Amino acid sequence: MAMSVGGDSTEEKPMSDINTTPLVDVMLVLLIVFLIAVPVVLQTVDVKLPEVRFDPTTTKPENVSLSIRPGPNGECEVYWGMTRVNNEELLNKGVEKLKAEIERQGGVGNPNLELPEVHIRGDVNTPYKCIGGPIFQMQMAGFARVGFISEPPPGTGVVRM
């Protein structure tokens, strides 16, 4: 490497400026390498994600409506309709409801059997453990469809696709 010593000036001090051009060149090359290499490293499986839309819920009399909210002292309050239930009662009522509905529709042999759904209304401040337990209990009872009832943000309408 060469260094400028000053030449014509009366002061014999060496020049102390750093040549940043090679540093910028190296950084630009590294930037281009990373821009090319990152998409190659990130490998994802092609998946068609569902489109988000608001579907109004059709309330049927055979569907089960659960309301869940946090209680005092960190306990969970689960309501079947307007009646408060514990885990054992929830499982028993779920099994009884499903059996009664299957019998009402002609038994298990009916090819057009429409099983009821569970609709869960959970308070915003409810911890997940309070929601997850009743979901598990209703699935153990035999309910295949469990959905959540939510309130859309104000000013949003129903979008039909």
N, CA, C and O of each residue as an XYZ file, in Angstrom:
644
protein
N       0.831     -1.173      0.000
C       0.000      0.000      0.000
C       0.873      1.232      0.000
O       1.948      1.276      0.598
N       0.369      2.218     -0.688
C       1.137      3.464     -0.792
C       0.556      4.487      0.150
O      -0.613      4.423      0.532
N       1.401      5.438      0.518
C       0.950      6.485      1.407
C       1.468      7.810      0.874
O       2.636      7.929      0.502
N       0.598      8.792      0.840
C       1.003     10.111      0.373
C       1.748     10.806      1.500
O       1.316     10.786      2.652
N       2.879     11.423      1.150
C       3.715     12.041      2.172
C       3.570     13.555      2.188
O       4.170     14.209      3.042
N       2.842     14.103      1.332
C       2.600     15.537      1.424
C       3.125     16.317      0.249
O       2.463     17.282     -0.134
N       4.201     16.015     -0.339
C       4.677     16.647     -1.556
C       5.132     18.076     -1.388
O       6.174     18.306     -0.775
N       4.386     19.071     -1.913
C       4.823     20.456     -2.026
C       4.731     21.247     -0.739
O       5.411     22.263     -0.599
N       3.926     20.820      0.191
C       3.712     21.669      1.369
C       4.948     21.717      2.227
O       5.839     20.874      2.135
N       4.972     22.721      3.054
C       6.123     22.909      3.929
C       6.080     21.960      5.102
O       7.105     21.662      5.716
N       4.874     21.482      5.413
C       4.760     20.526      6.513
C       5.043     19.144      5.974
O       4.542     18.788      4.907
N       5.794     18.393      6.644
C       6.183     17.055      6.226
C       5.355     15.979      6.931
O       5.898     14.929      7.273
N       4.039     16.210      7.161
C       3.184     15.249      7.848
C       2.583     14.288      6.821
O       2.249     14.698      5.710
N       2.445     13.012      7.189
C       1.786     12.081      6.278
C       0.265     12.353      6.238
O      -0.295     12.884      7.196
N      -0.380     11.992      5.148
C      -1.807     12.189      4.991
C      -2.543     11.094      5.774
O      -2.220      9.916      5.621
N      -3.530     11.458      6.615
C      -4.189     10.483      7.490
C      -5.612     10.147      7.059
O      -6.341      9.552      7.852
N      -6.048     10.493      5.851
C      -7.401     10.163      5.380
C      -7.463      8.691      4.988
O      -6.534      8.149      4.390
N      -8.596      8.049      5.343
C      -8.800      6.634      5.026
C      -9.562      6.542      3.722
O     -10.542      7.257      3.516
N      -9.121      5.677      2.855
C      -9.806      5.442      1.591
C     -10.944      4.450      1.858
O     -10.695      3.268      2.094
N     -12.195      4.935      1.820
C     -13.348      4.096      2.136
C     -13.934      3.392      0.915
O     -14.857      2.591      1.059
N     -13.431      3.666     -0.254
C     -13.979      3.053     -1.465
C     -13.916      1.527     -1.425
O     -14.912      0.889     -1.767
N     -12.807      0.905     -1.029
C     -12.799     -0.564     -0.975
C     -13.786     -1.114      0.064
O     -14.394     -2.163     -0.149
N     -13.941     -0.408      1.178
C     -14.879     -0.848      2.204
C     -16.314     -0.826      1.668
O     -17.070     -1.770      1.895
N     -16.693      0.234      0.965
C     -18.024      0.340      0.382
C     -18.219     -0.743     -0.674
O     -19.299     -1.329     -0.757
N     -17.214     -1.014     -1.467
C     -17.310     -2.064     -2.488
C     -17.563     -3.428     -1.851
O     -18.404     -4.192     -2.325
N     -16.843     -3.728     -0.792
C     -17.017     -5.012     -0.120
C     -18.416     -5.109      0.484
O     -19.056     -6.156      0.387
N     -18.895     -4.044      1.098
C     -20.229     -4.047      1.687
C     -21.318     -4.242      0.627
O     -22.271     -4.986      0.858
N     -21.194     -3.596     -0.512
C     -22.171     -3.770     -1.583
C     -22.171     -5.196     -2.113
O     -23.233     -5.754     -2.391
N     -20.995     -5.789     -2.254
C     -20.921     -7.180     -2.709
C     -21.577     -8.102     -1.686
O     -22.326     -9.000     -2.069
N     -21.313     -7.901     -0.386
C     -21.940     -8.722      0.652
C     -23.460     -8.539      0.667
O     -24.195     -9.507      0.864
N     -23.935     -7.313      0.463
C     -25.365     -7.067      0.415
C     -26.015     -7.835     -0.732
O     -27.069     -8.447     -0.559
N     -25.395     -7.800     -1.878
C     -25.933     -8.524     -3.034
C     -25.909    -10.031     -2.786
O     -26.859    -10.725     -3.149
N     -24.858    -10.542     -2.184
C     -24.760    -11.977     -1.883
C     -25.889    -12.375     -0.925
O     -26.546    -13.394     -1.137
N     -26.116    -11.585      0.118
C     -27.178    -11.914      1.074
C     -28.564    -11.806      0.443
O     -29.435    -12.625      0.734
N     -28.783    -10.815     -0.411
C     -30.074    -10.680     -1.080
C     -30.374    -11.867     -1.980
O     -31.532    -12.251     -2.143
N     -29.347    -12.442     -2.559
C     -29.531    -13.604     -3.417
C     -29.653    -14.879     -2.579
O     -30.436    -15.767     -2.915
N     -28.887    -14.976     -1.495
C     -28.829    -16.219     -0.717
C     -30.037    -16.410      0.199
O     -30.436    -17.552      0.425
N     -30.636    -15.352      0.732
C     -31.724    -15.489      1.699
C     -32.943    -16.187      1.103
O     -33.469    -17.092      1.750
N     -33.426    -15.831     -0.085
C     -34.572    -16.575     -0.623
C     -34.274    -18.043     -0.885
O     -35.188    -18.867     -0.847
N     -33.034    -18.386     -1.148
C     -32.670    -19.785     -1.371
C     -32.710    -20.554     -0.058
O     -33.109    -21.718     -0.035
N     -32.303    -19.918      1.033
C     -32.269    -20.569      2.338
C     -33.680    -20.753      2.889
O     -33.971    -21.784      3.495
N     -34.561    -19.772      2.691
C     -35.924    -19.858      3.193
C     -36.758    -20.732      2.257
O     -37.205    -20.283      1.202
N     -36.953    -21.965      2.655
C     -37.745    -22.877      1.853
C     -39.078    -23.092      2.552
O     -39.120    -23.476      3.721
N     -40.152    -22.846      1.840
C     -41.472    -23.029      2.416
C     -42.315    -23.914      1.508
O     -42.088    -23.994      0.301
N     -43.270    -24.560      2.104
C     -44.206    -25.382      1.353
C     -45.316    -24.468      0.861
O     -45.818    -23.640      1.620
N     -45.704    -24.612     -0.405
C     -46.784    -23.805     -0.945
C     -48.105    -24.226     -0.301
O     -48.507    -25.387     -0.375
N     -48.765    -23.264      0.329
C     -50.014    -23.514      1.015
C     -50.986    -22.407      0.621
O     -50.622    -21.231      0.611
N     -52.210    -22.781      0.301
C     -53.235    -21.772      0.033
C     -53.915    -21.452      1.355
O     -54.619    -22.286      1.923
N     -53.701    -20.254      1.829
C     -54.265    -19.832      3.101
C     -55.713    -19.405      2.913
O     -56.071    -18.884      1.857
N     -56.552    -19.620      3.924
C     -57.956    -19.232      3.786
C     -58.110    -17.722      3.757
O     -57.344    -16.988      4.381
N     -59.110    -17.279      3.024
C     -59.418    -15.858      3.001
C     -60.254    -15.528      4.228
O     -61.193    -16.250      4.562
N     -59.913    -14.450      4.887
C     -60.609    -14.064      6.109
C     -61.868    -13.298      5.725
O     -61.827    -12.359      4.931
N     -62.971    -13.714      6.298
C     -64.227    -13.018      6.091
C     -65.119    -13.285      7.290
O     -64.880    -14.206      8.072
N     -66.114    -12.493      7.415
C     -67.046    -12.609      8.533
C     -68.294    -13.324      8.045
O     -69.008    -12.819      7.178
N     -68.551    -14.483      8.595
C     -69.760    -15.228      8.256
C     -70.725    -15.134      9.423
O     -70.368    -15.499     10.543
N     -71.929    -14.658      9.191
C     -72.886    -14.628     10.296
C     -73.235    -16.045     10.743
O     -73.372    -16.953      9.923
N     -73.374    -16.213     12.031
C     -73.666    -17.524     12.594
C     -75.154    -17.820     12.475
O     -75.999    -16.987     12.803
N     -75.452    -19.015     12.002
C     -76.850    -19.438     11.976
C     -77.117    -20.207     13.266
O     -76.544    -21.271     13.501
N     -77.971    -19.667     14.073
C     -78.277    -20.283     15.353
C     -79.355    -21.340     15.150
O     -80.445    -21.054     14.655
N     -79.029    -22.556     15.540
C     -79.992    -23.661     15.476
C     -80.298    -24.075     16.909
O     -79.436    -23.974     17.781
N     -81.492    -24.528     17.152
C     -81.840    -24.896     18.528
C     -81.031    -26.072     19.056
O     -80.871    -26.209     20.268
N     -80.520    -26.921     18.172
C     -79.760    -28.079     18.650
C     -78.308    -27.747     18.991
O     -77.632    -28.554     19.629
N     -77.818    -26.580     18.581
C     -76.441    -26.197     18.898
C     -76.291    -25.895     20.384
O     -77.237    -25.470     21.046
N     -75.089    -26.121     20.889
C     -74.784    -25.870     22.292
C     -74.081    -24.527     22.393
O     -73.118    -24.271     21.670
N     -74.554    -23.674     23.282
C     -73.956    -22.362     23.490
C     -73.267    -22.341     24.846
O     -73.910    -22.498     25.883
N     -71.954    -22.147     24.827
C     -71.174    -22.049     26.062
C     -70.660    -20.625     26.213
O     -70.180    -20.027     25.250
N     -70.761    -20.093     27.405
C     -70.174    -18.788     27.728
C     -69.116    -19.019     28.786
O     -69.345    -19.720     29.771
N     -67.956    -18.423     28.571
C     -66.833    -18.650     29.490
C     -66.270    -17.295     29.889
O     -66.038    -16.423     29.052
N     -66.058    -17.145     31.186
C     -65.461    -15.914     31.688
C     -64.581    -16.232     32.883
O     -64.758    -17.264     33.531
N     -63.634    -15.350     33.178
C     -62.794    -15.586     34.355
C     -63.568    -15.251     35.620
O     -64.305    -14.267     35.682
N     -63.384    -16.079     36.605
C     -64.042    -15.848     37.889
C     -63.058    -15.276     38.888
O     -61.899    -15.025     38.556
N     -63.516    -15.070     40.103
C     -62.603    -14.574     41.137
C     -61.559    -15.635     41.489
O     -61.802    -16.833     41.343
N     -60.427    -15.190     41.941
C     -59.326    -16.064     42.367
C     -58.773    -16.922     41.232
O     -58.231    -17.997     41.492
N     -58.892    -16.483     39.995
C     -58.304    -17.202     38.860
C     -59.057    -18.434     38.412
O     -58.554    -19.182     37.574
N     -60.258    -18.677     38.946
C     -61.029    -19.842     38.509
C     -61.789    -19.489     37.235
O     -61.932    -18.318     36.885
N     -62.268    -20.512     36.555
C     -62.983    -20.329     35.295
C     -64.468    -20.585     35.516
O     -64.852    -21.529     36.207
N     -65.290    -19.736     34.925
C     -66.736    -19.911     35.006
C     -67.242    -20.309     33.627
O     -67.128    -19.539     32.674
N     -67.808    -21.526     33.519
C     -68.350    -22.039     32.263
C     -69.857    -22.150     32.426
O     -70.347    -22.720     33.401
N     -70.589    -21.596     31.459
C     -72.048    -21.607     31.494
C     -72.579    -22.340     30.268
O     -72.199    -22.029     29.139
N     -73.454    -23.312     30.491
C     -74.185    -24.001     29.426
C     -75.509    -23.272     29.334
O     -76.378    -23.447     30.188
N     -75.672    -22.460     28.309
C     -76.836    -21.580     28.267
C     -76.699    -20.555     29.373
O     -75.816    -19.699     29.330
N     -77.568    -20.642     30.361
C     -77.504    -19.730     31.509
C     -77.130    -20.453     32.797
O     -77.096    -19.836     33.862
N     -76.845    -21.768     32.713
C     -76.556    -22.574     33.890
C     -75.054    -22.790     34.017
O     -74.397    -23.216     33.067
N     -74.516    -22.494     35.198
C     -73.084    -22.708     35.428
C     -72.829    -24.192     35.629
O     -73.561    -24.864     36.356
N     -71.763    -24.712     34.967
C     -71.408    -26.131     35.053
C     -69.921    -26.266     35.349
O     -69.125    -25.381     35.035
N     -69.559    -27.414     35.971
C     -68.146    -27.732     36.151
C     -67.731    -28.705     35.039
O     -68.543    -29.033     34.174
N     -66.490    -29.163     35.056
C     -65.980    -30.018     33.970
C     -66.764    -31.324     33.830
O     -67.093    -31.736     32.718
N     -67.058    -31.968     34.948
C     -67.778    -33.245     34.895
C     -69.200    -33.057     34.367
O     -69.668    -33.836     33.537
N     -69.875    -32.028     34.850
C     -71.227    -31.749     34.369
C     -71.223    -31.385     32.885
O     -72.130    -31.763     32.144
N     -70.199    -30.652     32.459
C     -70.096    -30.265     31.049
C     -69.955    -31.502     30.162
O     -70.617    -31.603     29.129
N     -69.100    -32.436     30.557
C     -68.914    -33.661     29.785
C     -70.205    -34.488     29.768
O     -70.619    -34.959     28.709
N     -70.836    -34.665     30.916
C     -72.076    -35.451     30.985
C     -73.199    -34.820     30.164
O     -73.903    -35.520     29.436
N     -73.370    -33.500     30.277
C     -74.420    -32.831     29.512
C     -74.129    -32.914     28.010
O     -75.044    -33.050     27.199
N     -72.838    -32.832     27.651
C     -72.461    -32.934     26.238
C     -72.781    -34.303     25.661
O     -73.312    -34.405     24.555
N     -72.462    -35.351     26.401
C     -72.751    -36.716     25.942
C     -74.256    -36.916     25.826
O     -74.734    -37.460     24.830
N     -75.017    -36.476     26.850
C     -76.479    -36.617     26.814
C     -77.083    -35.853     25.636
O     -77.963    -36.368     24.946
N     -76.613    -34.629     25.408
C     -77.146    -33.801     24.312
C     -76.886    -34.460     22.962
O     -77.768    -34.498     22.104
N     -75.666    -34.980     22.774
C     -75.305    -35.598     21.498
C     -76.103    -36.878     21.277
O     -76.593    -37.122     20.174
N     -76.238    -37.700     22.324
C     -77.042    -38.931     22.197
C     -78.487    -38.605     21.845
O     -79.069    -39.232     20.960
N     -79.064    -37.632     22.531
C     -80.461    -37.256     22.279
C     -80.640    -36.736     20.853
O     -81.648    -37.035     20.213
N     -79.698    -35.980     20.357
C     -79.802    -35.428     19.005
C     -79.652    -36.519     17.949
O     -80.344    -36.496     16.932
N     -78.762    -37.467     18.181
C     -78.596    -38.575     17.236
C     -79.864    -39.427     17.202
O     -80.311    -39.835     16.130
N     -80.435    -39.692     18.361
C     -81.680    -40.462     18.418
C     -82.831    -39.708     17.745
O     -83.662    -40.315     17.070
N     -82.876    -38.404     17.928
C     -83.930    -37.588     17.319
C     -83.861    -37.636     15.785
O     -84.888    -37.561     15.111
N     -82.650    -37.761     15.246
C     -82.484    -37.773     13.791
C     -82.532    -39.180     13.205
O     -82.269    -39.349     12.014
N     -82.854    -40.177     13.992
C     -83.017    -41.524     13.450
C     -81.875    -42.466     13.727
O     -81.837    -43.549     13.142
N     -80.963    -42.124     14.567
C     -79.884    -43.027     14.945
C     -78.632    -42.858     14.093
O     -78.577    -42.044     13.171
N     -77.638    -43.654     14.438
C     -76.325    -43.555     13.795
C     -76.379    -43.981     12.329
O     -75.550    -43.540     11.534
N     -77.326    -44.820     11.963
C     -77.434    -45.309     10.589
C     -77.952    -44.279      9.601
O     -77.938    -44.537      8.397
N     -78.399    -43.142     10.056
C     -78.932    -42.105      9.173
C     -77.794    -41.488      8.355
O     -76.871    -40.916      8.935
N     -77.837    -41.592      7.003
C     -76.743    -41.025      6.200
C     -76.760    -39.501      6.185
O     -75.731    -38.891      5.894
N     -77.870    -38.874      6.482
C     -77.971    -37.410      6.478
C     -77.901    -36.829      7.890
O     -78.495    -35.787      8.167
N     -77.190    -37.492      8.760
C     -77.084    -37.080     10.156
C     -76.328    -35.747     10.237
O     -75.201    -35.632      9.753
N     -76.954    -34.762     10.845
C     -76.315    -33.460     11.049
C     -76.088    -33.270     12.544
O     -77.029    -33.059     13.310
N     -74.824    -33.349     12.940
C     -74.496    -33.224     14.353
C     -74.516    -31.758     14.778
O     -74.173    -30.879     13.987
N     -74.908    -31.492     16.002
C     -74.916    -30.104     16.477
C     -73.495    -29.578     16.658
O     -72.527    -30.336     16.729
N     -73.408    -28.273     16.728
C     -72.127    -27.600     16.926
C     -72.060    -27.011     18.324
O     -73.079    -26.845     18.994
N     -70.854    -26.699     18.750
C     -70.644    -25.999     20.016
C     -70.181    -24.594     19.677
O     -69.204    -24.420     18.949
N     -70.871    -23.598     20.194
C     -70.487    -22.201     20.004
C     -69.999    -21.651     21.334
O     -70.726    -21.650     22.328
N     -68.756    -21.184     21.334
C     -68.142    -20.693     22.567
C     -68.030    -19.175     22.505
O     -67.473    -18.612     21.562
N     -68.566    -18.534     23.522
C     -68.418    -17.097     23.693
C     -67.471    -16.889     24.861
O     -67.839    -17.121     26.012
N     -66.263    -16.456     24.572
C     -65.260    -16.263     25.609
C     -65.013    -14.792     25.866
O     -64.874    -14.002     24.932
N     -64.958    -14.428     27.132
C     -64.651    -13.060     27.515
C     -63.234    -12.719     27.073
O     -62.363    -13.588     27.043
N     -63.002    -11.455     26.731
C     -61.689    -11.022     26.255
C     -60.600    -11.290     27.282
O     -59.474    -11.616     26.907
N     -60.903    -11.163     28.545
C     -59.908    -11.312     29.612
C     -59.777    -12.746     30.113
O     -59.109    -12.984     31.120
N     -60.394    -13.696     29.439
C     -60.353    -15.086     29.878
C     -59.026    -15.720     29.476
O     -58.648    -15.631     28.308
N     -58.302    -16.361     30.402
C     -57.068    -17.043     30.024
C     -57.358    -18.270     29.157
O     -58.451    -18.833     29.209
N     -56.375    -18.672     28.368
C     -56.576    -19.773     27.426
C     -56.952    -21.078     28.122
O     -57.720    -21.872     27.578
N     -56.418    -21.302     29.315
C     -56.730    -22.558     30.012
C     -58.228    -22.684     30.261
O     -58.758    -23.795     30.275
N     -58.915    -21.565     30.458
C     -60.360    -21.604     30.680
C     -61.113    -21.947     29.400
O     -62.190    -22.539     29.463
N     -60.576    -21.594     28.258
C     -61.212    -21.885     26.971
C     -60.835    -23.295     26.500
O     -61.680    -24.027     25.987
N     -59.576    -23.665     26.675
C     -59.085    -24.961     26.188
C     -59.723    -26.146     26.880
O     -59.969    -27.172     26.246
N     -59.998    -26.024     28.177
C     -60.618    -27.120     28.918
C     -61.998    -27.484     28.387
O     -62.241    -28.654     28.089
N     -62.920    -26.516     28.257
C     -64.231    -26.839     27.699
C     -64.185    -27.343     26.253
O     -64.994    -28.186     25.867
N     -63.248    -26.836     25.456
C     -63.106    -27.357     24.085
C     -62.775    -28.841     24.150
O     -63.378    -29.646     23.440
N     -61.826    -29.205     24.991
C     -61.424    -30.604     25.136
C     -62.590    -31.448     25.655
O     -62.828    -32.549     25.159
N     -63.311    -30.939     26.644
C     -64.438    -31.686     27.202
C     -65.507    -31.947     26.142
O     -66.054    -33.047     26.073
N     -65.809    -30.944     25.318
C     -66.844    -31.109     24.294
C     -66.369    -32.050     23.180
O     -67.175    -32.783     22.608
N     -65.087    -32.033     22.876
C     -64.566    -32.993     21.900
C     -64.595    -34.403     22.469
O     -64.858    -35.359     21.740
N     -64.326    -34.541     23.762
C     -64.413    -35.854     24.410
C     -65.858    -36.357     24.421
O     -66.100    -37.562     24.363
N     -66.807    -35.441     24.494
C     -68.228    -35.824     24.468
C     -68.647    -36.283     23.076
O     -69.666    -36.960     22.937
N     -67.887    -35.931     22.047
C     -68.187    -36.372     20.688
C     -68.517    -35.269     19.711
O     -68.798    -35.558     18.547
N     -68.496    -34.020     20.131
C     -68.788    -32.909     19.227
C     -67.599    -32.691     18.304
O     -66.468    -32.523     18.761
N     -67.862    -32.696     16.997
C     -66.789    -32.539     16.019
C     -66.540    -31.074     15.668
O     -65.420    -30.702     15.315
N     -67.564    -30.253     15.762
C     -67.429    -28.850     15.359
C     -67.556    -27.949     16.573
O     -68.591    -27.907     17.237
N     -66.467    -27.222     16.847
C     -66.441    -26.259     17.939
C     -66.036    -24.924     17.335
O     -64.986    -24.823     16.700
N     -66.852    -23.910     17.525
C     -66.563    -22.596     16.953
C     -66.599    -21.518     18.011
O     -67.092    -21.720     19.121
N     -66.064    -20.363     17.640
C     -66.015    -19.229     18.550
C     -66.916    -18.120     18.032
O     -66.934    -17.822     16.837
N     -67.645    -17.529     18.921
C     -68.486    -16.394     18.589
C     -67.703    -15.141     18.960
O     -67.233    -15.001     20.089
N     -67.569    -14.232     17.997
C     -66.826    -13.002     18.250
C     -67.674    -11.809     17.842
O     -68.673    -11.939     17.135
N     -67.255    -10.674     18.296
C     -67.949     -9.444     17.932
C     -67.070     -8.713     16.934
O     -65.918     -8.406     17.238
N     -67.595     -8.428     15.739
C     -66.766     -7.745     14.753
C     -66.478     -6.314     15.186
O     -67.243     -5.725     15.949
N     -65.366     -5.752     14.695
C     -65.063     -4.357     15.044
C     -66.175     -3.430     14.556
O     -66.819     -3.718     13.547
N     -66.407     -2.329     15.255
C     -67.469     -1.420     14.845
C     -67.202     -0.865     13.439
O     -66.062     -0.571     13.078
N     -68.262     -0.733     12.670
C     -68.150     -0.172     11.338
C     -67.861     -1.174     10.249
O     -67.829     -0.810      9.074
N     -67.649     -2.440     10.612
C     -67.405     -3.445      9.585
C     -68.712     -4.148      9.291
O     -69.493     -4.466     10.188
N     -68.923     -4.375      8.038
C     -70.150     -5.059      7.614
C     -69.843     -6.460      7.189
O     -68.695     -6.902      7.239
N     -70.859     -7.155      6.772
C     -70.710     -8.517      6.291
C     -70.191     -8.474      4.867
O     -70.764     -7.805      4.008
N     -69.103     -9.189      4.620
C     -68.520     -9.254      3.280
C     -68.819    -10.625      2.710
O     -68.384    -11.635      3.262
N     -69.536    -10.672      1.641
C     -69.870    -11.948      0.981
C     -68.955    -12.134     -0.203
O     -68.762    -11.214     -0.999
N     -68.390    -13.320     -0.325
C     -67.479    -13.605     -1.437
C     -68.052    -14.651     -2.334
O     -67.427    -15.023     -3.327
